[in-house]
């Protein structure tokens, strides 16, 4: 199983290279966006992009998970071509019909989100971008399913660079504002579709299997409410902020989420590498121990990064943005930790996946989405955007708790819930203490001196109380042996 750990680390590293480069691109764009957009315009873009997530969930209809599930039923190339081609044809046909209906209802969506104050053109562009996205994602996902992260990385980076280039050209040079951003967003996806189709032509045909799509939809549709529920958890905070505050506060909140996206990019890379690997080792005798170890390492490592990110969030805002956006630092750590728990779903749902009881995942996440709506309504009028961030975090935590519970009923893995819970509690306390320090009137030297102490104490707790001396010793021995081997080469 050590070889599987190495493969997971290697693939995650390759995926994370793309995440890091994407993060660097996004960070370079933050000073640009905060100069050309007001907080209100930034909030408008954020609401439209978040609404786009709902369309993606509805257009995919669970075929992303179904494509993964049935791709591995056989190693025969003909079978895999049939899975990919059937998925692609379905998304094109279903997507075209759905987007056509959405185009006719653009005014209604405009009224719901912005009281009809935005041009309908914004919605037309978002609808088209959603259709282009589900087509492109179907294609490049093949690389991930084939455990070929390098080509996947190349396509992802190409999209990131092309997207940034077109948007900067339209927004900065031609000064097209929000419209330019949306045009660039849609165009960058559309331009890559023929490239991806050409490179993956050996897995694409006109072979559409009705029997296969029935099986895929039967597997995937129960997961569709899960995708919509996750979208609700990402959208509810933005929507209720517009109802109880202003688009400007939505912009600050969105920027805070962008600074926390470093964690989201890491968890995204992990998710891409983890799911195929976890399913491929499911029948091995030590698979459950492997799952438990990965869960603890994942939580400890990313929790500590969140603690550090919270401590430097205010400095990052001051360095990277304009004064109108500085207040967004207060939600960075909380939203980053929400991203950690979103990534944890790939681990917590293992029992449900392996037990083939995906309906339980739907129930758990729908419940947490409903809770999120209630918490947003309760917290935002009192605490504004920090209330929205806390509501999102609590919803993700509850969702994972429920999924872990159902997973143990379907396919017991026996995760160490005491360690996972202690890690979460200590991290939340660390986030709260640091936000109190950053919001205090104490000198900057005292603030960051105490923040450094918090980092050290939490790091020691994670290392020796959660990970443990034995595991640290094992890792140390493995590193020493590796170095000795390298010296002998």
Secondary structure, DSSP 8 states (H G I E B T S, - for coil): -HHHHHHHHHHHHHHHHHHHHHHHHHHHHHHHHHHHS-HHHHHHHHHHHHHHHHHHHHHHTTHHHHHHHHHTT---HHHHHHHHHHHHHHHHHHHHHHHHHHHHTHHHHHHHHHTT-S-HHHHHHHHHHHHHHHHHHHHHHHHHHTT-HHHHHHHHHHHHHHHHHHHHIIIIIS--HHHHHHHHHHHHHHHHHHHHHHHTGGG--S---HHHHHHHHHHHHHHHHHHHHHHHHHHHHHHHHHHHS-HHHHHHHHHHHHHTHHHHHHHHHHHHHHHHHHHHTTTSTTHHHHHHHHHHHHHHHHHHHHHHHHHHHHHHHHHHS-GGGGGGGGGHHHHHHHHHHHHHHHHHTHHHHHTT-THHHHHHHHHHHHHHHHHHHHHHHHHTHHHHHHHHHHHHHHHHHHHHHHHHHHS-----HHHHHHHHHHHHHHHHHHHHHHTSSS-HHHHHHHHHHHHHHHHHHIIIIII-HHHHHHHHHHHHHHHHHHHH-
